[in-house]
Amino acid sequence: MGGWEVKYCKECGIGIAGDIRYCRNCGAEVSKVDGTNVSIHNPTRTNKRRNKPWSFIVIIFTVMLGVGGYVAYQYGASLTSKEKVAEDFLLALEKKDQESLEKFLFLNGEPIQNQDLDGLLALFESEPQLINQVKDQLMSKDGMFSVHKVGKKYLVFDHYGIEVGTYELVIHTNQPETKVSVDGDERGTIDFGEPLAINVTPGIYTVSGERATEFATVVDEGKVTVTGEGESIETSLDVTGDYIEIDANEAKAKLFANGKDTGYQTGDVILFGPVNLDGSTVVWVEKEFSTGLAKSEMIPIRDHSSILFNIEEPQVSGSLTNETSVRSLYLLPNSATQKLSAADIQGWSSYELRLARNEIFARHGYIFQSADLRSYFSSLSWYVPDPNYDGTLSDIEEYNVDFIQDRE
């Protein structure tokens, strides 16, 4: 038999008849060899057949990898789905788990701050039945909380969070210059008829108002609950304070409080305040007569009882008032700066010695408990009571107190 020319594909080993340069099966360039009566073995084709099991394994592996990836994606997506986030949020809310809640909650697209959770936890501690309301409204986006997409997780899965609703809290006051605080944080100063409006999240808040006056600091405080029922919540602060009625047996007597002229005069009943009712405010009246200045007793304010002062025109009498009225005298003008001698108090009665000894304390504003001492020193123009005086004396004053007391 005569020979013939056989062509084989270099890549797939397929025999090709005719003068063809490229394989129609795979497109590769065709090999050229001499043919004989004996079949020619095609090594390339044989090798391809031997490689087929490995190709099958690769295909199976690729399919399995794709299926596994799809299953893993679906599982990962289920862990970050809206429903899963809502379920986990409700569970954390029921358990009052602040750490977990911080991972879910967003305010205006930003993670909520720790301090914003205090009022929220207090709300659901007080009203646990609200959790059912939250569950019903969570997907509707019109309640206290709603599920929102906030980005991607691991660059693949949709990331959902719980957006917290905000509501307007309007705070009123019945007095001017009221300093307003919410949960201890100062929010501003308001006047009567000029409320303060702030945005808050659901929760229970402590709203307080403080008004500082000359003789008292008035504070009012209350709890406000925000549950999302209604777009606006209003609350009012009463910082009026405590007032008392004051009068005297003499008209046109000036009212003093803690050493200050209040600007009030007797004649009509004085409604004085606001004042603290803890005894820190001491009041009295003074009136100038032709014979000198008269002062009433000093009374610390401890309740709402009205006060009626009694003052009498001072009388000029006795050896101690030869040149001036009682109101301007010091019995011992130098007892605060010089040690006394026996000559300084020679011939004095026990009563005069008692007055002289207490005069040393009176210079510092000591408030006397004895009615006669209180009346005596209140009639002196230089005496100014000081509720904060603690009885401390200098060394010279202590010496003179002991010196006089030994001779009473």
Secondary structure as the mmCIF struct_conf table of DSSP 4:
data_model
#
loop_
_struct_conf.conf_type_id
_struct_conf.id
_struct_conf.beg_label_comp_id
_struct_conf.beg_label_asym_id
_struct_conf.beg_label_seq_id
_struct_conf.end_label_comp_id
_struct_conf.end_label_asym_id
_struct_conf.end_label_seq_id
STRN STRN1 GLU A 5 CYS A 9
TURN_TY1_P TURN_TY1_P1 LYS A 10 CYS A 12
STRN STRN2 GLY A 15 ILE A 16
BEND BEND1 GLY A 18 ASP A 19
BEND BEND2 ARG A 21 ARG A 21
STRN STRN3 TYR A 22 TYR A 22
TURN_TY1_P TURN_TY1_P2 ARG A 24 CYS A 26
HELX_LH_PP_P HELX_LH_PP_P1 ALA A 28 ALA A 28
STRN STRN4 GLU A 29 GLU A 29
STRN STRN5 VAL A 30 ASP A 34
BEND BEND3 ASN A 37 VAL A 38
HELX_LH_PP_P HELX_LH_PP_P2 SER A 39 HIS A 41
HELX_RH_AL_P HELX_RH_AL_P1 PRO A 43 LEU A 79
TURN_TY1_P TURN_TY1_P3 THR A 80 THR A 80
BEND BEND4 SER A 81 SER A 81
HELX_RH_AL_P HELX_RH_AL_P2 LYS A 82 LYS A 95
TURN_TY1_P TURN_TY1_P4 LYS A 96 LYS A 96
HELX_RH_AL_P HELX_RH_AL_P3 GLN A 98 PHE A 104
STRN STRN6 LEU A 105 LEU A 107
TURN_TY1_P TURN_TY1_P5 ASN A 108 GLY A 109
STRN STRN7 GLU A 110 PRO A 111
HELX_LH_PP_P HELX_LH_PP_P3 ILE A 112 GLN A 113
TURN_TY1_P TURN_TY1_P6 ASN A 114 GLN A 115
HELX_RH_AL_P HELX_RH_AL_P4 ASP A 116 SER A 126
TURN_TY1_P TURN_TY1_P7 PRO A 128 GLN A 129
HELX_RH_AL_P HELX_RH_AL_P5 LEU A 130 GLN A 137
TURN_TY1_P TURN_TY1_P8 LEU A 138 LYS A 141
BEND BEND5 ASP A 142 MET A 144
STRN STRN8 PHE A 145 LYS A 153
TURN_TY1_P TURN_TY1_P9 TYR A 154 VAL A 156
STRN STRN9 PHE A 157 VAL A 164
HELX_LH_PP_P HELX_LH_PP_P4 GLY A 165 GLY A 165
STRN STRN10 TYR A 167 THR A 173
BEND BEND6 ASN A 174 GLU A 177
STRN STRN11 THR A 178 VAL A 182
TURN_TY1_P TURN_TY1_P10 ASP A 183 GLY A 184
STRN STRN12 ASP A 185 ILE A 190
STRN STRN13 ASP A 191 ASP A 191
TURN_TY1_P TURN_TY1_P11 PHE A 192 GLY A 193
STRN STRN14 GLU A 194 GLU A 194
STRN STRN15 LEU A 196 VAL A 200
BEND BEND7 PRO A 202 PRO A 202
STRN STRN16 GLY A 203 ALA A 212
BEND BEND8 GLU A 214 PHE A 215
STRN STRN17 THR A 217 VAL A 226
BEND BEND9 GLY A 228 GLU A 231
STRN STRN18 SER A 232 LEU A 237
STRN STRN19 ASP A 242 ALA A 248
BEND BEND10 ASN A 249 GLU A 250
TURN_TY1_P TURN_TY1_P12 ALA A 251 LYS A 252
HELX_LH_PP_P HELX_LH_PP_P5 ALA A 253 ALA A 253
STRN STRN20 LYS A 254 ALA A 257
TURN_TY1_P TURN_TY1_P13 ASN A 258 GLY A 259
STRN STRN21 LYS A 260 GLN A 265
BEND BEND11 THR A 266 ASP A 268
STRN STRN22 ILE A 270 VAL A 275
BEND BEND12 LEU A 277 GLY A 279
STRN STRN23 VAL A 282 PHE A 289
TURN_TY1_P TURN_TY1_P14 SER A 290 THR A 291
STRN STRN24 GLY A 292 LYS A 295
STRN STRN25 ILE A 299 PRO A 300
BEND BEND13 ASP A 303 HIS A 304
STRN STRN26 ILE A 307 PHE A 309
BEND BEND14 GLY A 318 GLY A 318
HELX_RH_3T_P HELX_RH_3T_P1 SER A 319 THR A 321
BEND BEND15 ASN A 322 THR A 324
HELX_RH_3T_P HELX_RH_3T_P2 VAL A 326 SER A 328
BEND BEND16 LEU A 331 LEU A 332
TURN_TY1_P TURN_TY1_P15 PRO A 333 THR A 337
BEND BEND17 GLN A 338 GLN A 338
HELX_RH_3T_P HELX_RH_3T_P3 ALA A 342 ILE A 345
TURN_TY1_P TURN_TY1_P16 GLN A 346 GLY A 347
HELX_RH_AL_P HELX_RH_AL_P6 SER A 350 ALA A 362
TURN_TY1_P TURN_TY1_P17 ARG A 363 GLY A 365
HELX_LH_PP_P HELX_LH_PP_P6 TYR A 366 PHE A 368
BEND BEND18 GLN A 369 SER A 370
HELX_RH_AL_P HELX_RH_AL_P7 ALA A 371 SER A 378
TURN_TY1_P TURN_TY1_P18 SER A 379 SER A 379
BEND BEND19 LEU A 380 LEU A 380
TURN_TY1_P TURN_TY1_P19 SER A 381 TRP A 382
TURN_TY1_P TURN_TY1_P20 PRO A 387 ASN A 388
HELX_RH_AL_P HELX_RH_AL_P8 ASP A 395 GLN A 405
TURN_TY1_P TURN_TY1_P21 ASP A 406 ARG A 407
#
